Amino acid sequence: MKRFLIRLSILVFAAALCSGAIASDLKRPMTVAHRGANRLADEDTLKAFAIAADYGVDYIECDPRLTADGVFVINHDKSLKRTTGVDKDIPDLTLEQVRAIKTKNGETIPTLKEVLDLAKEKNVGVFIDTKEHSTEAMEQLMALVTAEGMLDRVVVQMWTQAQIKWFDKNYPDVTASLSYPAPLPTFSLMKQSGADWAGMLLEHADDKTLAKANKLGIIVITMPINDKETMRRKLAAGLPVLQTDDVALLKEFLDEEFGEKQ
């Protein structure tokens, strides 16, 4: 059902484009807060995720990595140096050691379970950008998502053919996102592999590429867009998802273009 609704959304979006509609006539896009509201709080923290949810985004994007004792914590980099100032790597630390280290503004590094719990509380989806690509890590990650009752409220971003092959076999009804144009160079191959979304650099999401994806019912998400003009231009070109670092600007833009979200 979830994939059907997503594909229906794409068809409506594409139909508006074919009719010559301008951005203000299009369906309101889905929205993703990249590492949470990272312009208003430290990235990948519960504070950043809570603020993003309160701004009304559809998904909070997070980056789970495994500690030395096998717990998923949220930090984009393997090293904690950029976000905390501590020059240590997450795979070398236990959960207790990670929890003792604070971000630059004093926030605790959350676990993936805490993020999923927050998402349930805030009624928001979670875009999970996998940083651990082994089958064992994928099994552990999806077991946690299952236990949290979030299978229908996550998008799982993957980066390898082995990941998507395993995922499609074991979780065919969960929304899968795969990077583009690698590992698979065409949307047809991505579709056959089980991918529902395609993650790409902003410069790859031109009119022709978006038209091809939309025709096949693949939802394109790009790297963050942080200015209104690019948001407007990409929506008009057929981009169905806006990911951003700046949730305040995104809300302002969408309210201007579509009216306040009810």
KOLPAKE-879787 format. One line per field, with one value per residue: residue number from 1; residue in one letter; x, y negated, z negated of N, C-alpha, C, O, CB in turn. Coordinates in steps of 0.2 Angstrom, whole numbers. Atoms other than C-alpha are relative to their C-alpha. Glycine has a CB too. Layout:
% KOLPAKE-879787
i = (NUM_...) $
aa = (A_...) $
nu = (X_...) $
nv = (Y_...) $
nw = (Z_...) $
cau = (X_...) $
cav = (Y_...) $
caw = (Z_...) $
cu = (X_...) $
cv = (Y_...) $
cw = (Z_...) $
ou = (X_...) $
ov = (Y_...) $
ow = (Z_...) $
cbu = (X_...) $
cbv = (Y_...) $
cbw = (Z_...) $
***
This chain:
% KOLPAKE-879787
i = (1_2_3_4_5_6_7_8_9_10_11_12_13_14_15_16_17_18_19_20_21_22_23_24_25_26_27_28_29_30_31_32_33_34_35_36_37_38_39_40_41_42_43_44_45_46_47_48_49_50_51_52_53_54_55_56_57_58_59_60_61_62_63_64_65_66_67_68_69_70_71_72_73_74_75_76_77_78_79_80_81_82_83_84_85_86_87_88_89_90_91_92_93_94_95_96_97_98_99_100_101_102_103_104_105_106_107_108_109_110_111_112_113_114_115_116_117_118_119_120_121_122_123_124_125_126_127_128_129_130_131_132_133_134_135_136_137_138_139_140_141_142_143_144_145_146_147_148_149_150_151_152_153_154_155_156_157_158_159_160_161_162_163_164_165_166_167_168_169_170_171_172_173_174_175_176_177_178_179_180_181_182_183_184_185_186_187_188_189_190_191_192_193_194_195_196_197_198_199_200_201_202_203_204_205_206_207_208_209_210_211_212_213_214_215_216_217_218_219_220_221_222_223_224_225_226_227_228_229_230_231_232_233_234_235_236_237_238_239_240_241_242_243_244_245_246_247_248_249_250_251_252_253_254_255_256_257_258_259_260_261_262) $
aa = (M_K_R_F_L_I_R_L_S_I_L_V_F_A_A_A_L_C_S_G_A_I_A_S_D_L_K_R_P_M_T_V_A_H_R_G_A_N_R_L_A_D_E_D_T_L_K_A_F_A_I_A_A_D_Y_G_V_D_Y_I_E_C_D_P_R_L_T_A_D_G_V_F_V_I_N_H_D_K_S_L_K_R_T_T_G_V_D_K_D_I_P_D_L_T_L_E_Q_V_R_A_I_K_T_K_N_G_E_T_I_P_T_L_K_E_V_L_D_L_A_K_E_K_N_V_G_V_F_I_D_T_K_E_H_S_T_E_A_M_E_Q_L_M_A_L_V_T_A_E_G_M_L_D_R_V_V_V_Q_M_W_T_Q_A_Q_I_K_W_F_D_K_N_Y_P_D_V_T_A_S_L_S_Y_P_A_P_L_P_T_F_S_L_M_K_Q_S_G_A_D_W_A_G_M_L_L_E_H_A_D_D_K_T_L_A_K_A_N_K_L_G_I_I_V_I_T_M_P_I_N_D_K_E_T_M_R_R_K_L_A_A_G_L_P_V_L_Q_T_D_D_V_A_L_L_K_E_F_L_D_E_E_F_G_E_K_Q) $
nu = (4_-4_-3_5_1_-5_0_6_-2_-4_4_3_-5_-2_6_0_-6_2_5_-3_1_-6_-2_6_6_-2_1_-5_-5_-2_-6_-5_-5_-7_-3_4_0_-7_-2_3_-3_-5_3_1_2_8_2_1_5_6_1_2_7_4_1_5_-3_2_-5_-6_-5_-5_-6_-2_-6_-1_-5_-4_4_5_6_0_0_1_-5_-1_-7_-3_-4_4_-4_3_6_-1_-7_-3_-3_1_4_5_-1_-5_3_7_6_-2_-5_3_5_-4_-3_5_-1_-3_5_2_5_-2_1_5_0_6_7_2_3_6_5_1_4_7_3_1_4_-4_-4_-8_-4_-6_-5_-4_-7_-2_3_0_6_1_2_7_5_1_3_7_3_1_6_6_1_2_6_-1_-1_4_-1_-7_-3_-7_-5_-5_-5_-3_4_1_5_7_2_2_5_6_2_2_5_2_5_-3_-3_-7_-3_-7_-4_0_0_-3_-3_3_-1_7_5_3_-4_2_6_0_-3_5_-1_5_-3_-7_-3_-5_-2_5_-1_2_7_3_7_0_0_6_5_-1_2_7_4_0_2_-6_0_-7_-2_-7_-3_4_1_0_2_6_0_-2_6_5_-2_0_7_3_-3_3_-3_6_-2_-5_-5_-3_-3_3_7_4_1_5_7_1_0_6_6_1_1_6_4_-2_2_5) $
nv = (6_6_1_3_7_4_0_4_7_1_1_7_5_0_2_7_2_0_5_6_4_3_-3_1_-4_-7_-3_2_-5_-3_4_-4_4_-3_0_4_7_1_7_2_-4_-4_-5_-7_-1_0_7_2_-4_2_7_-1_-3_5_5_-3_-4_-6_-5_2_-5_-1_-4_-5_-4_-5_1_-6_-5_-2_4_5_7_4_5_-1_-2_-5_4_5_6_6_2_1_2_-6_-4_-8_-3_-4_-7_-2_2_-3_5_4_5_5_4_5_6_4_4_6_4_-3_-5_-7_-3_-5_-6_0_-1_6_4_-3_1_7_1_-2_5_6_-2_1_-6_0_-2_-3_0_-5_1_-6_-3_-7_-3_0_6_1_-4_4_6_-1_-4_6_3_-5_0_7_1_5_-2_4_7_1_-1_-2_2_-5_3_-6_-5_-6_2_1_-7_-3_3_-2_-7_0_5_2_5_6_5_-1_5_-2_6_0_-5_-6_-6_-2_6_2_0_-7_-5_2_-2_-8_-2_2_7_4_7_1_6_3_7_5_1_-5_0_5_-1_-7_-5_0_-2_-7_-3_0_-4_-7_0_1_7_3_5_2_3_6_6_5_6_-1_0_-6_-4_2_-2_-7_-2_1_-5_-6_-3_-1_0_5_-1_7_1_6_-2_6_3_-5_1_6_-1_-4_4_5_-3_-5_2_-4_-7_-1) $
nw = (0_0_-6_-4_1_-3_-7_-2_1_-6_-6_1_-1_-7_-4_1_-4_-7_-2_0_6_3_7_4_-1_1_6_5_1_6_2_4_4_-1_7_4_-1_2_1_6_6_-2_-5_2_7_1_0_-7_-3_2_-3_-7_0_2_-6_-4_-6_-1_2_3_-3_5_-2_6_0_6_5_1_3_-4_0_-4_2_-6_-1_-7_-1_5_5_4_1_-3_4_7_2_2_-6_1_-5_3_1_5_6_2_1_6_-1_-4_4_5_-4_-2_-6_1_4_7_-1_0_-6_1_-3_-5_4_3_-6_-2_5_-1_-6_2_4_-4_-6_-6_-3_1_-6_3_-5_3_0_0_-6_0_1_7_2_-3_4_6_-1_-1_6_4_-3_1_7_2_-3_-4_-7_-5_1_-1_-6_1_-5_-1_-4_-4_-3_5_5_-3_-2_6_3_-4_2_6_2_-7_0_3_-5_-1_-4_-2_-3_-7_-5_2_-4_-6_-4_-3_5_-1_4_7_1_0_6_6_3_0_0_-2_3_-5_0_-3_-7_-4_-1_-5_-3_-3_5_4_-4_-1_6_1_-5_2_7_4_3_1_5_-1_6_2_-3_5_-2_-3_-7_-2_1_-4_-7_0_1_-6_-4_1_6_5_7_2_6_2_7_3_0_1_-7_-4_2_-3_-7_-1_2_-5_-7_1_6_6_0_4) $
cau = (0_14_23_6_3_20_19_1_9_22_9_-1_15_20_2_3_20_13_-1_11_8_20_28_13_1_10_7_16_32_38_51_66_77_95_103_88_86_105_105_96_104_119_116_110_104_87_86_89_77_63_65_63_48_40_43_32_44_39_55_70_86_99_116_117_134_139_148_162_148_136_124_118_122_119_133_137_156_165_176_168_181_170_154_162_180_185_197_190_181_164_169_182_171_157_140_145_160_151_137_151_156_145_142_150_134_132_120_121_124_108_105_94_81_80_77_64_55_56_49_34_31_32_22_36_45_64_75_89_105_115_133_135_133_136_122_124_122_107_99_102_96_80_77_77_65_53_54_50_35_42_42_29_37_55_65_81_95_107_123_128_120_122_112_97_97_96_84_72_72_69_59_51_37_48_53_70_81_97_111_111_120_130_129_116_117_98_82_75_89_85_67_70_81_67_72_58_68_84_96_108_118_108_117_112_93_90_74_78_83_68_57_64_62_45_39_45_38_55_55_71_79_94_107_101_94_96_89_72_76_84_69_57_67_69_50_45_57_48_58_45_56_65_79_86_98_87_70_64_68_59_44_44_46_32_20_23_21_7_-1_2_1_-14) $
cav = (0_-12_-10_-12_-28_-35_-30_-38_-54_-53_-51_-66_-76_-71_-74_-92_-94_-88_-100_-114_-119_-130_-126_-134_-123_-107_-95_-100_-90_-78_-86_-79_-87_-83_-78_-86_-105_-107_-125_-127_-114_-102_-90_-72_-75_-73_-92_-94_-80_-87_-105_-98_-88_-103_-113_-100_-90_-73_-64_-67_-60_-52_-42_-26_-19_-4_-6_7_16_16_2_-10_-28_-43_-53_-56_-54_-39_-51_-62_-75_-87_-86_-85_-90_-73_-64_-46_-34_-27_-9_-10_-16_-7_-15_-21_-29_-38_-44_-52_-63_-78_-88_-105_-113_-100_-87_-69_-58_-48_-30_-25_-18_-35_-43_-30_-33_-52_-50_-40_-53_-67_-57_-59_-47_-43_-43_-31_-34_-18_-19_-1_9_27_40_42_24_23_37_28_12_19_30_13_5_20_20_1_4_-8_2_-8_-25_-23_-25_-16_-23_-10_-12_6_19_32_21_18_37_42_29_33_51_48_32_30_19_7_-9_-7_-21_-18_-30_-35_-34_-21_-6_-4_-16_-16_-19_-3_7_-2_2_21_21_15_-3_-15_-31_-37_-48_-59_-75_-90_-93_-76_-80_-89_-90_-74_-64_-69_-65_-47_-44_-50_-40_-24_-29_-32_-46_-57_-65_-75_-82_-97_-112_-128_-142_-146_-149_-132_-124_-133_-128_-110_-108_-115_-102_-88_-85_-77_-78_-93_-89_-104_-109_-124_-119_-137_-143_-127_-130_-148_-143_-130_-142_-155_-143_-131_-140_-134_-115_-110) $
caw = (0_-4_12_21_13_17_35_36_29_43_56_50_50_67_74_67_76_93_92_91_73_64_47_38_46_42_28_12_11_-2_-13_-22_-36_-32_-49_-57_-59_-58_-56_-72_-83_-82_-67_-70_-88_-96_-98_-79_-75_-86_-79_-62_-66_-74_-57_-49_-38_-32_-36_-47_-39_-50_-49_-60_-64_-75_-91_-96_-106_-92_-95_-82_-86_-75_-68_-49_-50_-57_-67_-81_-78_-67_-78_-95_-94_-100_-88_-91_-79_-83_-79_-92_-106_-116_-118_-135_-129_-115_-127_-138_-123_-119_-103_-102_-110_-124_-116_-118_-103_-101_-97_-82_-94_-102_-85_-80_-97_-94_-76_-83_-96_-83_-70_-57_-45_-46_-31_-36_-27_-30_-35_-38_-22_-28_-28_-46_-49_-38_-48_-64_-58_-51_-66_-76_-64_-65_-84_-84_-73_-60_-44_-35_-41_-35_-19_-19_-9_-2_8_15_26_12_0_12_17_-1_-6_9_4_-14_-15_2_-5_-14_-5_2_9_19_25_43_55_46_42_55_70_76_67_76_67_51_53_56_41_29_27_24_22_30_21_31_32_36_52_58_56_72_82_92_78_67_82_84_65_64_79_70_53_45_32_33_18_20_8_-2_6_-4_6_13_31_33_24_35_51_46_41_58_66_58_41_29_13_5_-7_-16_-30_-33_-39_-43_-25_-18_-28_-23_-5_-5_-14_-1_14_7_-8_-26_-29_-37) $
cu = (4_3_-6_-1_5_0_-6_2_4_-4_-4_5_2_-6_0_6_-2_-5_2_-1_7_1_-6_-6_1_-2_6_5_1_6_4_5_6_4_-4_0_7_3_-2_2_6_-3_0_-1_-7_-2_-1_-6_-7_-2_-3_-7_-5_-1_-4_3_-3_5_6_6_6_5_2_7_0_5_4_-5_-6_-7_0_-1_0_5_2_7_2_3_-5_3_-4_-6_1_6_4_3_0_-5_-5_1_5_-2_-6_-5_1_5_-2_-5_4_2_-6_2_3_-5_-3_-5_3_-1_-5_1_-6_-6_-3_-3_-6_-6_-2_-5_-7_-4_-2_-4_4_4_8_3_7_6_6_7_3_-3_0_-7_-2_-2_-7_-5_-1_-4_-8_-4_-3_-6_-6_-2_-4_-7_0_1_-3_2_8_2_7_4_6_5_3_-6_-2_-5_-7_-2_-2_-6_-7_-3_-3_-5_-3_-6_2_3_7_3_7_3_0_5_4_-3_-4_-2_-7_-5_-4_3_-2_-7_0_3_-4_1_-6_2_7_3_6_2_-5_1_-2_-8_-2_-6_-1_0_-6_-6_0_-2_-7_-4_0_-3_5_0_7_0_7_4_-3_0_-2_-2_-6_0_1_-6_-6_1_-1_-7_-3_3_-2_3_-6_2_5_3_3_4_-4_-8_-5_-1_-5_-7_-3_-2_-7_-6_-2_-3_-7_-5_3_-3_-5_1) $
cv = (-6_-2_-2_-7_-5_0_-4_-7_-2_-1_-6_-5_0_-2_-8_-3_0_-5_-7_-4_-3_3_-1_4_8_3_-2_6_3_-4_5_-5_3_0_-4_-7_-2_-7_-3_4_5_6_7_1_0_-7_-2_4_-3_-7_1_3_-5_-5_4_4_7_6_-4_5_1_5_5_3_4_-2_7_5_1_-3_-5_-7_-4_-5_1_3_6_-3_-5_-6_-7_-2_-1_-3_5_4_8_2_4_7_2_-1_4_-5_-4_-5_-6_-4_-5_-6_-4_-4_-7_-5_4_6_7_4_6_7_0_2_-6_-4_3_-2_-7_-1_3_-5_-6_1_-2_6_-1_3_3_1_5_-1_6_5_8_3_0_-6_-2_4_-3_-6_1_4_-6_-3_4_-1_-7_-1_-6_2_-4_-8_-1_0_1_-1_5_-3_6_4_6_-2_0_7_3_-3_2_7_1_-5_-3_-6_-6_-5_0_-6_2_-6_1_-5_7_3_2_-6_-2_0_7_5_-1_3_8_2_-1_-7_-4_-7_0_-6_-2_-7_-4_-1_6_0_-5_2_7_6_1_3_8_3_0_4_7_0_0_-7_-2_-4_-2_-2_-6_-6_-6_-7_1_0_7_5_-1_3_8_3_0_5_7_4_1_0_-6_2_-6_1_-5_1_-6_-3_5_-1_-7_0_3_-4_-5_3_4_-2_4_7_1_7) $
cw = (0_6_5_-1_2_7_3_-1_6_6_0_2_7_5_0_5_8_2_0_-6_-2_-7_-5_1_-1_-7_-5_-1_-6_-2_-5_-3_0_-7_-5_2_-1_0_-6_-6_3_4_-4_-8_-1_0_8_3_-2_3_7_1_-1_6_5_6_0_-3_-3_2_-5_2_-5_2_-6_-4_0_-3_3_-1_5_-3_6_1_8_1_-5_-6_-3_0_2_-5_-7_-2_-3_5_-2_5_-4_-1_-5_-7_-2_-1_-6_1_5_-4_-4_4_2_6_-2_-4_-6_1_0_7_-1_3_5_-3_-2_6_2_-5_1_6_-2_-4_4_6_7_2_-2_6_-3_5_-3_1_0_5_0_-1_-7_-3_2_-4_-6_0_1_-5_-5_3_-1_-7_-2_4_6_8_5_-1_1_7_-1_6_1_6_4_3_-5_-5_3_1_-7_-3_4_-2_-7_-3_6_-1_-4_5_0_5_2_4_7_2_-1_-7_6_5_3_-5_1_-4_-7_-2_-1_-6_-7_-2_2_1_3_-3_4_-2_3_7_5_2_5_3_3_-4_-5_4_0_-7_-1_4_-3_-8_-5_-3_-1_-6_1_-7_-2_4_-5_2_4_7_3_-2_5_7_0_-1_7_5_-1_-6_-5_-7_-1_-6_-1_-7_-4_0_-1_7_4_-2_3_8_2_-2_5_7_-1_-5_-6_0_-5_-4) $
ou = (3_3_-4_-2_4_1_-6_0_4_-3_-5_3_2_-5_-2_5_-1_-6_-1_0_12_-4_-8_-10_-3_-3_11_3_-1_10_1_8_7_5_-1_3_9_8_0_1_6_-8_4_2_-11_-8_-6_-10_-12_-8_-8_-11_-11_-6_-6_-1_-6_3_8_5_8_4_6_8_-2_11_2_-3_-11_-12_5_-6_1_6_4_8_-1_3_-10_1_-4_-7_-3_7_10_-2_5_-10_-4_0_5_1_-10_-4_0_4_-1_-5_1_4_-11_7_3_-2_-8_-8_9_-6_-5_5_-10_-11_-9_-8_-11_-11_-8_-10_-12_-9_-8_-6_1_5_10_1_11_5_9_9_9_-9_-2_-11_-8_-7_-11_-11_-7_-9_-12_-10_-8_-11_-12_-8_-8_-10_-5_3_0_-2_10_-2_11_3_9_3_8_-11_-7_-9_-12_-8_-8_-11_-12_-9_-8_-9_-2_-7_-2_6_11_0_11_0_-1_6_4_-5_-1_-4_-7_-5_-7_0_-2_-8_-4_2_-2_-3_-9_-2_10_1_10_-1_-8_-3_-3_-11_-5_-9_-6_-4_-8_-10_-5_-5_-10_-9_-5_-2_4_0_11_-4_11_1_-7_5_-6_0_-8_-4_-2_-8_-8_-3_-3_-9_-6_0_-1_2_-9_-2_9_0_6_2_-3_-11_-10_-6_-9_-11_-8_-7_-11_-11_-7_-7_-11_-10_6_-9_-4_-3) $
ov = (-11_-7_-6_-11_-10_-5_-7_-11_-8_-6_-9_-10_-6_-6_-11_-8_-5_-6_-12_-10_0_6_4_4_12_-1_-2_12_0_-7_9_-9_8_-6_-6_-9_-5_-8_-9_2_5_9_9_6_-2_-8_-5_1_-3_-8_-2_1_-6_-9_1_6_9_11_-9_11_-4_9_3_6_3_-3_12_11_3_0_-9_-8_-2_-10_7_7_7_0_-7_-11_-12_-8_-4_-5_4_7_11_-2_7_10_8_0_6_-11_-11_-11_-12_-10_-10_-11_-1_-5_-8_-9_2_8_8_2_10_8_-4_-1_-7_-7_-1_-3_-9_-4_0_-6_-9_-3_-6_10_-6_8_-1_5_3_-3_7_5_11_0_0_-6_-5_2_-3_-7_-2_3_-5_-5_1_-1_-7_-6_-9_-2_-5_-12_-7_4_-2_2_6_-7_5_5_8_2_3_8_6_0_3_8_4_-3_-9_-10_-11_-2_-1_-7_5_-10_6_-10_11_-2_5_-11_-8_5_10_9_4_6_11_7_2_-8_-3_-11_6_-12_2_-10_-2_-2_5_3_-10_7_11_10_7_7_11_8_5_7_11_6_2_-12_1_-9_3_-2_-9_-8_-5_-12_6_4_9_9_4_6_10_8_4_7_11_9_-4_0_-7_2_-10_5_-6_-1_-6_-5_2_-2_-7_-3_1_-4_-7_0_4_1_9_8_-1_9) $
ow = (3_9_10_4_5_10_8_3_8_10_6_5_10_10_5_8_11_8_2_-6_-1_-9_-8_-4_-1_-12_-3_-2_-12_2_-9_0_-4_-9_-9_7_-7_-1_-8_-12_9_2_-8_-11_4_2_9_7_2_4_9_5_1_6_10_11_-5_-6_-1_2_-9_7_-10_7_-11_-2_3_-2_1_0_6_-7_12_-3_10_5_-10_-11_0_-3_-1_-6_-10_-8_-4_9_-3_7_-8_-6_-7_-12_3_0_-6_-1_4_-2_-6_1_5_8_-8_-8_-8_-4_2_10_-5_8_5_-1_-2_5_4_-3_0_6_1_-3_3_10_11_-2_-3_9_-5_10_-7_6_1_5_4_-3_-9_-7_-2_-5_-9_-4_-2_-6_-8_-1_-2_-8_-6_3_7_12_11_3_-1_11_-5_11_-4_10_9_0_-6_-7_0_1_-6_-5_1_-1_-8_-7_7_4_-5_9_-5_10_-2_7_10_-1_3_-11_10_2_6_-10_-3_-7_-11_-7_-6_-9_-12_-8_7_5_3_-2_6_-6_8_11_11_6_3_1_1_-4_-6_1_0_-7_-4_2_-2_-11_-11_1_-4_-7_3_-12_2_8_-9_-1_8_10_7_2_7_10_5_2_9_10_3_-8_-7_-12_3_-11_4_-11_-10_4_2_9_8_3_5_10_6_2_7_10_4_-6_-5_2_-11_-9) $
cbu = (-5_5_3_-6_-1_7_-1_-6_4_5_-5_-3_6_2_-6_1_6_-3_-6_-3_-3_0_6_-1_-2_8_-1_-4_7_1_-3_4_-3_4_7_2_-5_5_-3_-8_-5_4_5_6_4_-1_5_6_0_1_6_5_-1_3_7_-4_8_-2_3_0_3_-3_5_-5_6_0_-2_6_-1_-1_-1_-6_5_-7_6_-1_5_5_6_-1_6_-2_-5_-1_0_-4_7_-2_4_-6_2_7_-2_1_-6_2_6_-4_-4_5_4_-2_-6_2_-6_-2_-3_-4_7_-7_-2_2_2_5_6_1_3_6_3_0_5_6_-7_5_-1_2_1_-2_4_-2_2_-1_4_5_0_7_5_0_3_7_3_-1_4_6_1_2_6_5_-6_6_-2_-7_-2_5_-1_0_3_-3_6_4_3_7_2_0_6_6_1_1_6_6_3_-3_-6_5_-3_2_1_0_7_-7_2_8_1_-7_5_-1_-5_1_7_1_-5_4_7_2_6_-5_0_0_3_-3_7_1_8_1_-3_6_-2_5_6_-1_0_7_4_-2_3_7_-5_6_-3_2_-1_0_8_2_-6_6_6_-4_5_6_-3_-1_7_4_-4_2_8_1_6_-3_3_-4_4_-5_7_2_-2_4_7_2_-1_5_6_0_1_7_5_2_-7_-3_7_-7) $
cbv = (0_1_7_4_-1_4_7_2_0_5_6_-1_2_7_3_-2_4_7_0_-4_5_-8_-3_-8_0_1_8_-1_-3_8_-6_5_-2_-3_-2_1_-4_5_-4_0_5_3_1_4_-6_3_-4_2_7_-1_-4_5_6_-4_-1_-5_1_2_4_0_-3_3_-5_5_-5_7_-2_-2_-2_7_-3_1_-2_-4_1_-7_-6_5_-3_3_0_1_5_7_-6_4_-2_1_4_-2_3_-4_-7_3_4_5_3_4_5_4_3_-5_0_-4_-3_-4_-2_4_4_-3_6_6_5_-4_0_7_1_-4_4_7_-2_-3_-3_-6_1_5_-6_7_-7_7_-5_3_-2_3_7_2_-6_2_7_-1_-4_4_5_-4_-2_7_1_-5_-1_-4_8_1_-2_5_-7_8_-7_6_-3_4_3_1_-7_-4_4_-1_-8_-1_5_0_-5_5_3_2_-7_7_-7_6_0_-2_-2_-1_6_3_1_4_-6_2_0_-7_-2_2_-4_5_-3_1_-3_0_2_0_0_-7_-1_7_-1_0_-5_0_-1_-7_-3_2_-3_-7_0_2_5_2_0_-4_4_-7_-1_-2_0_0_-3_-6_-5_3_-2_-7_-2_3_-4_-7_0_5_-4_7_6_-7_6_-5_-2_-7_4_-5_0_7_0_-6_3_6_-3_-3_5_6_2_-4_4_1) $
cbw = (-6_-6_3_-1_-8_-3_3_-4_-6_1_1_-7_-5_3_-3_-7_-1_1_-6_6_-5_0_-3_0_8_1_0_-7_3_1_-4_4_-7_6_1_-7_-4_4_6_0_-3_-6_6_2_-4_-7_-3_4_-1_-8_0_4_-5_-6_2_3_-1_7_6_-8_6_-7_2_0_0_3_-7_-4_-8_-1_-7_5_-5_0_-4_3_-2_4_3_-7_4_7_1_-3_-5_-6_1_-7_5_4_7_1_0_-7_-1_-6_3_6_-4_-3_6_-6_4_6_4_-5_7_-5_3_3_-5_5_-6_-4_6_1_-7_1_5_-4_-6_1_0_-2_7_-6_5_-3_1_3_-5_-7_5_-5_3_-4_2_7_0_-3_6_7_-3_-1_8_2_-4_2_-4_-2_1_-1_-7_-4_5_-2_-1_2_-4_-5_6_-4_-2_6_3_-6_1_7_0_-5_-5_4_-4_-6_-1_3_-4_5_-3_3_7_-1_-5_-1_6_6_1_7_2_-1_5_6_-1_-5_3_-6_-7_8_-7_7_3_-4_1_-3_-7_6_5_6_-5_-2_7_1_-6_1_7_0_-1_3_-7_7_-7_4_2_-7_6_-4_5_-2_3_-3_-7_1_2_-6_-5_3_0_5_-3_1_-2_0_1_0_1_4_-6_-5_3_-2_-8_-1_3_-4_-7_2_2_-1_1_-7_-1_3) $
***
